[in-house]
Amino acid sequence: MFSKTRVTETRPTPTDAAAPQAAPATPDRPTPEAQAAATPRVRVAPSVLSADLTVTGNIKTQGDIQIEGTVEGDIRAHQLTIGESATIKGEIVGDDIIVNGRVIGRVRGLKVRLSASARVEGDIIHKTIAIESGAHFEGSVQRQEDPLNNGGTKKLAPPTAE
């Protein structure tokens, strides 16, 4: 009564045998590009900078990073963990920032957490913040809905003479 056809099976024709081609996109079969875009991003282990490593320059990643060493420059990451032995001299920006070590510079993040061993000298711009008892902090704290947007600071153009 019903017939079953296999959508995923293609039968080569004499012209297809010499040069295989990608199957056209149909509602049943999306293009490979559409399949790649539809698949969720696989979480990978964070990049780790060990305690004996010193970096001079900026670091930028869309992934996660854990820093145990010294960085003299700005850091931007999705999730950023500053280890107890780490020292950062520069601005750090991320969706989720956990500070266990020392930061000298501005911190901008959606979620910022200073652990008991944290030492921060600089301003913190955040959406949510948690500061554990024992954390050392010198600077100002400011809550913003979008702290990743250049810290929310808008630079005004100098007035023009008319």
Secondary structure as GFF3:
##gff-version 3
##sequence-region A 1 162
A	DSSP	alpha_helix	14	18	.	.	.	ID=ss1
A	DSSP	alpha_helix	32	38	.	.	.	ID=ss2
A	DSSP	beta_strand	47	49	.	.	.	ID=ss3
A	DSSP	beta_strand	54	56	.	.	.	ID=ss4
A	DSSP	beta_strand	59	60	.	.	.	ID=ss5
A	DSSP	beta_strand	64	67	.	.	.	ID=ss6
A	DSSP	beta_strand	70	72	.	.	.	ID=ss7
A	DSSP	beta_strand	75	82	.	.	.	ID=ss8
A	DSSP	beta_strand	87	89	.	.	.	ID=ss9
A	DSSP	beta_strand	92	99	.	.	.	ID=ss10
A	DSSP	beta_strand	102	104	.	.	.	ID=ss11
A	DSSP	beta_strand	107	114	.	.	.	ID=ss12
A	DSSP	beta_strand	119	121	.	.	.	ID=ss13
A	DSSP	beta_strand	124	131	.	.	.	ID=ss14
A	DSSP	beta_strand	136	138	.	.	.	ID=ss15
A	DSSP	beta_strand	141	143	.	.	.	ID=ss16
A	DSSP	three_ten_helix	150	152	.	.	.	ID=ss17
###
